[in-house]
């Protein structure tokens, strides 16, 4: 389980460039919409990221609970879920490297949920309280994202709602550095994360790690 948590954190960290591409515009919009009379934007930035990570945890708990039902009630082997998690990690690497974009088809499924939630976000702007930024972040966590969905397969294979929630919490913490650099205007880090060569290097790392995960699952099967 400890390895799963570390892995989830690394996935979030490595996928930082993708986070900026997917959510950087939203982060900038949220930051620019903050009340100008406040000198510090830190409480607002932190609160909507806390809301976002909280939503990841809820989704992870749902996935973990679903996986536990499949294992206990349907007799679905946990090794098979580990294989799925490894495969999705490979697909994620190919997606981030922009070599194979199959995950966009899975993102399409999440768009239906986002179409339902999106109107609520408009009611929270302008952001003039920390509570509003927290709620907006919680809605933001449901945005369709291949990176999130790939990590959710780890929650699915975790065996319980608590483990599933923890995996997605650590994933969310891994995404923080990239999105905080956008909020606070750290241009150098943002430039590095969006660099094509760096992105492909990180994508290759994910593919290798996915293959390693599949190898472990295969070892458990024999």
C-alpha positions in Angstrom: 0.0 0.0 0.0 2.9 2.4 0.8 4.3 1.8 -2.7 0.9 2.5 -4.2 0.7 5.9 -2.3 4.2 6.8 -3.4 3.4 5.8 -7.0 0.2 7.9 -7.0 2.2 10.9 -5.7 4.8 10.4 -8.5 2.1 10.1 -11.2 0.7 13.4 -10.0 4.2 15.0 -10.0 5.2 13.6 -13.3 1.9 14.6 -14.9 2.5 18.2 -13.9 2.9 19.4 -17.5 -0.4 17.8 -18.4 -2.0 19.4 -15.4 -0.9 22.9 -16.6 -2.2 22.2 -20.1 -5.6 20.9 -18.8 -6.1 23.1 -15.7 -3.6 26.0 -16.1 -6.1 28.2 -17.8 -8.7 27.6 -15.1 -6.1 28.2 -12.4 -5.2 31.6 -14.0 -8.9 32.5 -14.3 -9.5 31.6 -10.6 -6.5 33.6 -9.5 -7.4 36.7 -11.6 -11.0 36.5 -10.3 -9.8 36.9 -6.6 -10.9 40.1 -4.8 -8.3 42.8 -5.5 -8.6 44.3 -2.1 -6.9 41.3 -0.5 -3.1 41.5 -0.4 -2.6 37.8 -0.1 -4.1 35.4 -2.5 -2.6 32.4 -0.7 -5.7 31.4 1.4 -7.8 31.4 -1.8 -5.2 29.4 -3.9 -4.8 26.8 -1.1 -8.5 26.5 -0.4 -9.5 25.7 -4.0 -6.6 23.2 -4.3 -7.8 21.6 -1.0 -11.3 21.4 -2.5 -9.9 19.8 -5.7 -7.9 17.2 -3.8 -11.0 16.5 -1.6 -13.0 15.7 -4.7 -10.2 13.4 -5.9 -10.4 11.6 -2.5 -14.2 11.1 -2.8 -13.8 9.7 -6.3 -11.0 7.4 -5.1 -13.2 6.2 -2.3 -16.0 5.3 -4.7 -13.5 3.5 -7.0 -11.9 1.6 -4.1 -15.3 0.6 -2.7 -16.5 -0.6 -6.2 -13.3 -2.6 -6.6 -13.7 -4.2 -3.2 -17.3 -5.2 -4.1 -16.0 -6.7 -7.4 -13.3 -8.7 -5.5 -15.5 -9.9 -2.5 -18.9 -10.4 -4.1 -18.2 -11.2 -7.7 -14.9 -13.1 -7.1 -13.0 -10.7 -9.5 -9.3 -11.4 -8.9 -7.4 -8.4 -7.5 -4.5 -9.3 -9.8 -6.7 -8.6 -12.8 -7.4 -5.1 -11.4 -3.6 -4.6 -10.9 -3.1 -5.6 -14.6 -5.7 -3.0 -15.6 -3.9 -0.4 -13.5 -0.6 -1.2 -15.1 -2.1 -1.0 -18.6 -3.7 2.4 -17.9 -0.3 3.6 -16.7 1.2 2.7 -20.0 -1.7 4.4 -21.8 -1.2 7.4 -19.7 2.5 7.6 -20.7 1.6 7.3 -24.3 -1.1 10.0 -23.8 1.2 12.5 -22.0 3.9 11.8 -24.7 1.2 12.5 -27.3 2.1 9.2 -29.1 -1.3 7.5 -28.6 -4.4 9.5 -27.5 -6.8 6.6 -26.5 -7.5 8.2 -23.1 -9.3 11.1 -24.7 -12.1 8.6 -25.4 -12.4 7.9 -21.7 -12.4 11.6 -20.9 -15.5 11.8 -23.1 -17.4 9.7 -20.5 -16.5 12.2 -17.7 -17.8 15.1 -19.8 -21.4 14.1 -19.1 -20.8 14.5 -15.3 -19.0 17.8 -15.9 -21.9 19.1 -18.0 -24.1 18.6 -15.0 -21.7 20.2 -12.5 -20.4 23.1 -14.7 -23.4 25.4 -14.2 -22.9 25.4 -10.4 -19.3 26.8 -10.9 -20.7 30.0 -12.5 -22.7 30.7 -9.3 -19.4 30.9 -7.3 -17.8 33.7 -9.4 -16.7 36.3 -8.4 -14.7 34.6 -5.7 -15.0 36.9 -2.7 -14.8 34.4 0.1 -12.5 31.4 1.0 -15.6 29.2 1.2 -16.4 30.0 -2.5 -12.9 29.1 -3.6 -13.1 25.8 -1.6 -16.4 24.9 -3.3 -15.1 25.9 -6.7 -12.1 23.7 -6.2 -14.3 20.8 -5.2 -16.2 21.2 -8.5 -13.0 21.5 -10.4 -11.9 18.1 -9.1 -14.6 16.5 -11.3 -13.2 17.9 -14.6 -12.7 15.1 -17.2 -9.0 14.2 -17.1 -7.1 11.2 -18.5 -4.5 11.6 -15.8 -7.1 11.4 -13.0 -8.9 8.4 -14.6 -5.7 6.5 -15.0 -4.8 6.9 -11.4 -8.3 5.9 -10.4 -7.6 2.4 -11.7 -5.1 2.1 -8.9 -7.9 3.0 -6.4 -10.0 0.4 -8.1 -7.4 -2.2 -7.4 -6.7 -1.0 -3.8 -9.3 -3.2 -2.2 -11.1 -0.7 0.0 -12.7 2.7 0.0 -10.1 4.1 2.5 -7.2 2.9 0.4 -8.8 4.2 -2.8 -9.3 7.6 -1.1 -5.7 7.7 0.1 -4.3 6.9 -3.3 -6.2 9.8 -4.9 -5.2 12.1 -2.1 -1.5 11.4 -2.7 -2.1 11.8 -6.4 -3.7 15.2 -5.7 -0.7 16.2 -3.5 1.6 15.3 -6.4 -0.2 17.7 -8.8 0.1 20.6 -6.3 3.6 21.8 -7.4 2.6 22.3 -11.0 -0.6 24.1 -10.3 0.8 26.3 -7.5 3.6 27.5 -9.8 0.9 28.7 -12.2 -1.0 30.4 -9.4 2.0 32.1 -8.0 3.7 32.9 -11.4 6.8 30.8 -11.1 7.6 30.9 -14.8 10.8 28.8 -14.7 9.1 25.7 -13.3 6.1 26.1 -15.6 8.4 26.4 -18.6 10.2 23.2 -17.6 7.0 21.2 -17.1 5.7 22.2 -20.5 9.0 21.6 -22.3 8.4 18.9 -25.0 11.6 17.0 -24.2 10.9 16.9 -20.5 7.3 15.8 -21.1 8.4 13.0 -23.3 11.0 11.9 -20.7 8.3 11.8 -18.0 6.0 10.0 -20.4 8.6 7.3 -21.0 9.1 7.0 -17.2 5.4 6.3 -16.8 5.4 3.7 -19.6 8.4 1.9 -18.0 6.7 2.0 -14.6 3.5 0.7 -16.1 5.4 -2.3 -17.6 7.0 -2.9 -14.2 3.6 -2.9 -12.6 2.4 -5.5 -15.2 5.5 -7.6 -14.5 4.6 -7.6 -10.8 1.0 -8.6 -11.5 2.2 -11.4 -13.8 4.5 -12.7 -11.0 1.6 -12.8 -8.7 -0.4 -14.8 -11.2 2.1 -17.7 -11.7 
